[in-house]
């Protein structure tokens, strides 16, 4: 199943963004039919010389393989081509799956890719009453209270809203730099992102101040959460991210979209703060998993040590 990251519009978007280089693989049979398709983007974090050695290849959603008798053979061939092409261009490669294909998993493992059992929540957008009723009771109370007290919702994709949400995200990334594998894109990236028709933005305000928001991709059936954050400490009584998440689900319901892909909730069978927060919205926990391969182990190890050292110095 394809996703918004695999569209021509996203490929063209990546092409004109600073520090991002898209790539695409297309395998065809002797008769010209498509056997496999895969697209991703090369990005990096770091500055100066470290920038060269910190490039990562991210493939959102995994490969698309045609329904043939030789699917495993086709995937084997595709993985070989991808690894050879990216070997000296990137430090490591990640397939960030939207769902786990058990047949494909065995092929990846045979090709010595590392599997990480990541999980996420999917919320089925049936009806407003039914979706809201599946929230935990305290979450429903928080959201009702916030809306009663004047918290406002906006879906306008204007520069003011983008800048307000960006400022929140920037602070979150600064405080939690060690937990993010990739850097926060710059403001121009987000200004360009909202120009795409399949991109949405939810913004939450209280007393004329932006206190939360999230960017997401949209297709005919699903909203895919991407960047999001809120001032959850400063405005605890207004429940910024809870209202923002509910507002995004309402946007999906109003536009006949069937699912909200809430995104990552950590590792399987390992409790974490983010997963606990997302569990309160009544979604289904699924294992989507991630496949990764380190191209330059020595440089990868150096970068990880530098980030750990920086963390110790910061705290």
PLY file of the C-alpha trace (Angstrom):
ply
format ascii 1.0
element vertex 315
property float x
property float y
property float z
element edge 314
property int vertex1
property int vertex2
end_header
0.00 0.00 0.00
1.42 3.37 -1.03
1.60 6.45 1.19
1.99 10.24 0.74
5.78 10.04 1.08
5.87 7.99 -2.13
4.18 10.57 -4.34
5.71 12.69 -7.09
4.75 15.80 -5.11
6.85 14.73 -2.13
9.78 13.79 -4.36
9.68 17.24 -5.96
9.35 18.80 -2.52
12.48 17.06 -1.20
14.45 18.10 -4.29
14.28 21.81 -3.49
14.87 21.57 0.28
18.28 22.43 1.69
20.13 19.44 3.17
17.78 16.86 1.63
18.40 14.68 -1.43
15.62 12.35 -2.62
16.22 9.08 -4.45
14.01 6.54 -6.19
14.38 2.92 -7.31
12.12 1.47 -9.99
12.48 -2.14 -11.10
10.71 -3.30 -14.23
10.28 -6.65 -15.91
11.28 -7.52 -19.48
7.80 -6.59 -20.65
7.99 -3.15 -18.98
5.70 -3.80 -16.00
6.66 -2.49 -12.58
8.15 -5.09 -10.23
9.21 -2.83 -7.38
9.25 0.80 -6.35
11.04 2.50 -3.48
11.73 6.13 -2.69
13.45 7.88 0.18
15.52 10.87 1.17
19.09 11.47 2.29
19.47 13.98 5.11
21.97 14.79 7.82
22.52 16.34 11.21
25.65 18.10 12.38
27.84 20.88 11.01
31.16 21.26 9.22
33.14 18.07 8.67
30.75 16.00 10.79
28.00 16.83 8.30
29.67 14.68 5.68
29.76 11.67 8.00
26.27 11.99 9.47
24.14 11.53 6.37
21.21 9.16 6.81
18.90 7.59 4.25
15.26 7.41 5.39
12.69 5.35 3.49
9.19 6.11 4.77
6.79 3.21 4.41
9.10 0.60 2.93
9.23 -0.81 -0.61
6.29 -1.53 -2.89
6.55 -4.99 -4.49
4.16 -6.20 -7.20
2.05 -9.31 -6.64
4.30 -11.79 -8.48
5.39 -15.34 -7.74
8.94 -14.16 -7.11
8.33 -11.38 -4.57
11.18 -12.49 -2.30
13.59 -12.61 -5.25
12.51 -9.13 -6.36
12.96 -7.73 -2.85
16.39 -9.39 -2.56
17.47 -7.71 -5.78
16.05 -4.34 -4.70
17.77 -4.40 -1.30
21.08 -5.25 -2.94
20.78 -2.27 -5.31
19.73 0.10 -2.52
22.62 -0.91 -0.27
25.22 -0.60 -3.04
23.92 2.80 -4.13
23.84 4.23 -0.59
26.95 2.50 0.80
29.32 5.47 0.55
26.64 8.15 0.38
25.19 7.64 3.87
26.17 6.54 7.33
23.12 4.33 7.73
19.78 3.41 6.11
16.37 3.10 7.74
13.13 1.60 6.45
10.48 3.23 8.64
7.55 0.91 8.06
3.93 1.97 8.35
2.96 -1.67 8.85
4.91 -4.91 9.22
4.98 -7.39 6.35
6.11 -10.70 7.91
7.06 -12.11 4.52
9.33 -9.13 3.85
10.76 -9.27 7.36
12.40 -12.62 6.67
13.98 -11.28 3.49
15.43 -8.28 5.31
16.84 -10.50 8.06
18.46 -12.84 5.52
20.13 -9.78 4.01
21.53 -8.90 7.47
19.33 -5.89 8.17
18.68 -5.14 11.82
15.07 -5.29 12.95
13.80 -2.98 15.72
10.31 -3.86 17.08
8.82 -0.39 17.05
5.12 0.08 17.74
2.56 2.80 17.07
-1.12 3.61 17.57
-3.77 3.70 14.86
-7.07 5.43 15.68
-10.07 4.35 13.60
-12.09 7.46 12.76
-15.60 6.03 12.85
-17.71 8.88 14.25
-16.99 11.83 16.52
-18.98 10.43 19.45
-17.52 6.94 19.14
-13.92 8.11 18.78
-14.21 10.52 21.73
-15.87 7.86 23.89
-12.82 5.61 23.47
-10.56 8.21 25.11
-9.75 7.63 28.76
-12.16 9.45 31.06
-9.58 11.91 32.38
-8.53 12.77 28.83
-12.13 13.57 27.84
-12.47 15.74 30.95
-9.25 17.64 30.17
-10.28 18.37 26.59
-13.82 19.50 27.49
-12.45 21.77 30.23
-9.85 23.32 27.89
-12.41 24.07 25.18
-14.86 25.49 27.72
-12.20 27.85 29.03
-11.45 29.35 25.64
-8.84 27.16 23.94
-9.24 27.65 20.18
-8.58 25.37 17.21
-7.34 26.46 13.78
-6.60 24.54 10.59
-5.30 27.55 8.68
-1.95 26.98 6.98
-0.62 30.52 7.34
2.86 31.78 8.24
1.86 32.91 11.72
0.62 29.46 12.68
3.64 27.74 11.14
6.05 30.03 12.98
4.21 29.56 16.29
4.32 25.77 16.09
7.92 25.85 14.85
9.03 27.85 17.91
7.49 25.19 20.16
9.13 22.35 18.24
12.49 24.10 18.23
12.50 24.25 22.03
11.42 20.62 22.34
14.22 19.48 20.02
16.74 21.63 21.92
15.85 20.07 25.25
15.58 16.51 23.93
18.30 16.56 21.27
19.63 13.13 22.28
16.31 11.35 21.62
15.86 12.47 18.01
17.66 10.62 15.21
17.17 13.53 12.80
17.28 17.29 13.31
14.22 19.52 13.22
13.88 20.97 9.70
14.33 24.72 9.42
11.47 27.21 9.21
11.64 27.53 5.41
11.16 23.77 5.16
7.86 24.06 7.02
6.78 27.13 5.03
7.33 25.10 1.85
5.68 22.03 3.34
2.32 23.73 3.92
2.14 24.60 0.21
1.48 20.93 -0.56
-2.19 20.01 -0.88
-1.78 16.77 1.07
-0.28 18.49 4.13
-2.37 19.70 7.06
-1.65 21.87 10.10
-3.54 21.99 13.37
-2.84 24.97 15.65
-4.07 25.44 19.22
-4.35 28.91 20.81
-5.12 30.19 24.27
-5.50 33.88 25.01
-4.11 34.66 21.56
-0.93 32.58 22.11
-0.09 29.44 20.14
0.34 26.66 22.72
0.41 23.53 20.51
0.23 22.28 16.97
1.08 19.50 14.56
1.89 18.96 10.90
0.57 15.87 9.12
0.32 14.24 5.71
-3.02 13.15 4.28
-4.23 10.65 1.70
-7.71 9.31 0.91
-7.81 7.00 3.92
-5.28 8.14 6.53
-3.80 11.12 8.38
-0.12 10.53 9.12
1.20 12.50 12.10
4.63 14.03 11.45
5.84 16.99 13.57
3.94 18.02 16.67
4.43 19.54 20.11
2.90 21.69 22.82
3.61 23.88 25.83
2.37 21.16 28.14
4.15 22.43 31.25
3.48 26.16 30.94
-0.18 25.59 30.01
-0.89 22.36 31.87
-4.51 23.31 32.64
-5.21 23.82 28.91
-3.94 20.32 27.91
-2.33 21.63 24.69
-1.32 18.37 22.97
-4.44 16.49 24.00
-6.59 19.20 22.40
-4.33 19.28 19.34
-4.53 15.52 18.80
-8.32 15.52 19.20
-8.59 18.47 16.80
-6.55 16.59 14.18
-8.81 13.56 14.54
-11.84 15.84 14.13
-10.31 17.20 10.93
-10.12 13.63 9.65
-13.72 12.91 10.65
-14.94 16.09 8.93
-13.16 15.08 5.73
-14.24 11.42 5.67
-10.76 10.10 6.42
-10.86 6.67 8.04
-7.70 6.48 10.15
-5.32 8.60 12.17
-1.79 7.17 12.17
-0.59 8.49 15.51
3.02 7.55 14.79
5.69 6.12 17.04
5.00 4.86 20.57
8.42 3.40 21.33
9.49 -0.23 21.42
7.31 -3.32 21.82
6.74 -4.35 25.44
8.79 -1.43 26.73
6.86 1.28 28.55
7.73 4.90 27.79
6.22 8.32 28.41
5.20 8.97 24.79
3.53 5.60 24.39
1.66 6.04 27.66
0.36 9.44 26.53
-0.83 8.12 23.15
-2.48 5.08 24.73
-5.10 7.37 26.30
-6.74 8.07 22.92
-8.26 4.64 22.35
-6.16 3.60 19.36
-5.03 0.14 18.36
-1.40 -0.64 19.20
0.33 -2.32 16.27
3.88 -3.43 15.58
5.14 -1.66 12.47
8.85 -2.22 13.07
11.93 -0.65 11.49
14.75 -2.15 9.43
18.17 -0.52 9.51
21.68 -1.11 8.24
24.87 0.68 9.22
27.05 1.48 6.22
29.95 3.06 8.09
30.14 1.38 11.54
33.28 3.24 12.67
31.87 6.71 11.94
28.47 5.72 13.31
30.11 4.75 16.59
32.06 8.01 16.80
28.91 10.10 16.29
27.02 8.21 19.00
29.89 8.76 21.46
29.95 12.48 20.65
26.22 12.81 21.33
26.53 10.92 24.64
29.42 13.21 25.63
27.42 16.29 24.74
24.52 15.02 26.84
26.77 14.57 29.89
28.21 18.05 29.45
24.71 19.56 29.12
23.35 17.96 32.25
0 1
1 2
2 3
3 4
4 5
5 6
6 7
7 8
8 9
9 10
10 11
11 12
12 13
13 14
14 15
15 16
16 17
17 18
18 19
19 20
20 21
21 22
22 23
23 24
24 25
25 26
26 27
27 28
28 29
29 30
30 31
31 32
32 33
33 34
34 35
35 36
36 37
37 38
38 39
39 40
40 41
41 42
42 43
43 44
44 45
45 46
46 47
47 48
48 49
49 50
50 51
51 52
52 53
53 54
54 55
55 56
56 57
57 58
58 59
59 60
60 61
61 62
62 63
63 64
64 65
65 66
66 67
67 68
68 69
69 70
70 71
71 72
72 73
73 74
74 75
75 76
76 77
77 78
78 79
79 80
80 81
81 82
82 83
83 84
84 85
85 86
86 87
87 88
88 89
89 90
90 91
91 92
92 93
93 94
94 95
95 96
96 97
97 98
98 99
99 100
100 101
101 102
102 103
103 104
104 105
105 106
106 107
107 108
108 109
109 110
110 111
111 112
112 113
113 114
114 115
115 116
116 117
117 118
118 119
119 120
120 121
121 122
122 123
123 124
124 125
125 126
126 127
127 128
128 129
129 130
130 131
131 132
132 133
133 134
134 135
135 136
136 137
137 138
138 139
139 140
140 141
141 142
142 143
143 144
144 145
145 146
146 147
147 148
148 149
149 150
150 151
151 152
152 153
153 154
154 155
155 156
156 157
157 158
158 159
159 160
160 161
161 162
162 163
163 164
164 165
165 166
166 167
167 168
168 169
169 170
170 171
171 172
172 173
173 174
174 175
175 176
176 177
177 178
178 179
179 180
180 181
181 182
182 183
183 184
184 185
185 186
186 187
187 188
188 189
189 190
190 191
191 192
192 193
193 194
194 195
195 196
196 197
197 198
198 199
199 200
200 201
201 202
202 203
203 204
204 205
205 206
206 207
207 208
208 209
209 210
210 211
211 212
212 213
213 214
214 215
215 216
216 217
217 218
218 219
219 220
220 221
221 222
222 223
223 224
224 225
225 226
226 227
227 228
228 229
229 230
230 231
231 232
232 233
233 234
234 235
235 236
236 237
237 238
238 239
239 240
240 241
241 242
242 243
243 244
244 245
245 246
246 247
247 248
248 249
249 250
250 251
251 252
252 253
253 254
254 255
255 256
256 257
257 258
258 259
259 260
260 261
261 262
262 263
263 264
264 265
265 266
266 267
267 268
268 269
269 270
270 271
271 272
272 273
273 274
274 275
275 276
276 277
277 278
278 279
279 280
280 281
281 282
282 283
283 284
284 285
285 286
286 287
287 288
288 289
289 290
290 291
291 292
292 293
293 294
294 295
295 296
296 297
297 298
298 299
299 300
300 301
301 302
302 303
303 304
304 305
305 306
306 307
307 308
308 309
309 310
310 311
311 312
312 313
313 314
